[in-house]
Amino acid sequence: MEQTQAIDALSALAQSTRLEIFRLLVRAGPDGLNAGEIAERLGVGASTLSHHLATLDRAGLLRSWRVQRQIFYATDYAGTRRLLAFLMEDCCQGRPELCGQGAVALMPSCC
């Protein structure tokens, strides 16, 4: 991941509704949720939700697909791993054991 992509992803998450959407979809797992369910769970209007979902999608943090008339959204785990790997790539001067097990799990070699 390049720095500009990381900045876009972090900027997308630096807004409370988008962070709530992202965390909700992480909990939902790979099957995701449809837009109506996301709106209902978070109490967000359809047009506002659409804007936030588009921002997260452009940042590479979500994926979407259509099933008949519904659009489903889920976390883009590959994009999220790329962001985490970018953030952690120089962890502990190349000695991830110094950072503890949590950091080791985020290292690029595991992703």
C-alpha positions as CSV (number, residue, x, y, z in Angstrom):
1,M,0.0,0.0,0.0
2,E,1.2,3.5,-0.8
3,Q,1.1,6.3,1.6
4,T,-1.7,8.2,-0.3
5,Q,-3.9,5.1,-0.1
6,A,-3.2,4.7,3.6
7,I,-4.1,8.4,4.1
8,D,-7.4,7.9,2.2
9,A,-8.3,4.8,4.3
10,L,-7.4,6.6,7.6
11,S,-9.3,9.7,6.5
12,A,-12.4,7.6,5.7
13,L,-12.3,6.0,9.2
14,A,-11.7,9.4,10.9
15,Q,-15.4,10.2,10.9
16,S,-17.7,8.8,13.6
17,T,-20.5,7.4,11.4
18,R,-18.0,5.8,9.0
19,L,-16.1,4.2,11.9
20,E,-19.4,2.8,13.3
21,I,-20.3,1.4,9.8
22,F,-16.8,-0.2,9.5
23,R,-16.9,-1.7,13.0
24,L,-20.5,-3.0,12.4
25,L,-19.4,-4.7,9.2
26,V,-16.3,-6.2,10.8
27,R,-18.6,-7.8,13.4
28,A,-21.0,-8.9,10.7
29,G,-18.3,-11.0,9.0
30,P,-17.8,-11.8,5.3
31,D,-21.6,-12.1,4.6
32,G,-22.0,-8.5,5.4
33,L,-25.3,-6.7,5.7
34,N,-27.6,-5.0,3.3
35,A,-27.8,-1.2,3.2
36,G,-31.2,-1.2,4.9
37,E,-30.0,-3.3,7.8
38,I,-27.0,-1.0,8.3
39,A,-29.2,2.1,8.2
40,E,-31.6,0.6,10.8
41,R,-28.9,-0.6,13.2
42,L,-27.1,2.7,13.2
43,G,-30.1,5.0,12.8
44,V,-28.7,6.7,9.7
45,G,-30.8,8.0,6.8
46,A,-30.5,6.4,3.4
47,S,-28.8,9.3,1.6
48,T,-26.3,9.9,4.4
49,L,-25.5,6.2,4.6
50,S,-25.0,6.0,0.8
51,H,-22.4,8.8,1.1
52,H,-20.5,7.1,3.9
53,L,-20.6,3.7,2.3
54,A,-19.2,5.2,-1.0
55,T,-16.4,6.9,0.9
56,L,-15.4,3.6,2.7
57,D,-15.6,1.7,-0.6
58,R,-13.4,4.2,-2.4
59,A,-10.9,3.9,0.4
60,G,-10.7,0.1,-0.2
61,L,-12.2,-0.8,3.2
62,L,-15.5,-2.2,1.9
63,R,-16.8,-4.4,-0.9
64,S,-20.4,-4.4,-2.2
65,W,-22.6,-6.7,-4.3
66,R,-26.1,-6.7,-5.5
67,V,-28.7,-9.5,-4.8
68,Q,-31.8,-8.6,-6.8
69,R,-32.8,-5.2,-5.5
70,Q,-30.6,-5.1,-2.4
71,I,-27.0,-4.0,-2.1
72,F,-24.9,-5.8,0.5
73,Y,-21.7,-4.5,2.1
74,A,-18.9,-6.2,3.9
75,T,-15.5,-5.4,5.1
76,D,-12.8,-5.7,2.4
77,Y,-10.5,-7.8,4.5
78,A,-7.7,-7.7,2.0
79,G,-7.8,-3.9,1.9
80,T,-8.0,-3.7,5.7
81,R,-5.0,-6.1,6.0
82,R,-3.0,-3.9,3.6
83,L,-3.7,-0.9,5.7
84,L,-2.7,-2.7,8.9
85,A,0.4,-4.1,7.3
86,F,1.4,-0.6,6.0
87,L,0.9,0.8,9.6
88,M,3.0,-2.0,11.1
89,E,5.6,-2.7,8.5
90,D,8.5,-1.1,10.5
91,C,7.3,-2.3,13.9
92,C,10.0,-2.6,16.5
93,Q,12.8,-2.0,13.9
94,G,12.1,-5.3,12.2
95,R,11.8,-7.3,15.5
96,P,8.1,-7.9,15.9
97,E,8.7,-10.1,19.0
98,L,9.5,-6.9,20.9
99,C,6.0,-5.5,20.2
100,G,4.1,-8.5,21.6
101,Q,1.8,-11.0,20.0
102,G,-0.9,-8.5,18.9
103,A,1.6,-6.8,16.7
104,V,3.0,-10.0,15.3
105,A,-0.5,-11.0,14.1
106,L,-0.6,-7.7,12.1
107,M,2.7,-8.0,10.4
108,P,2.8,-8.3,6.6
109,S,4.2,-11.8,6.7
110,C,1.0,-13.1,8.3
111,C,-1.4,-11.2,5.9
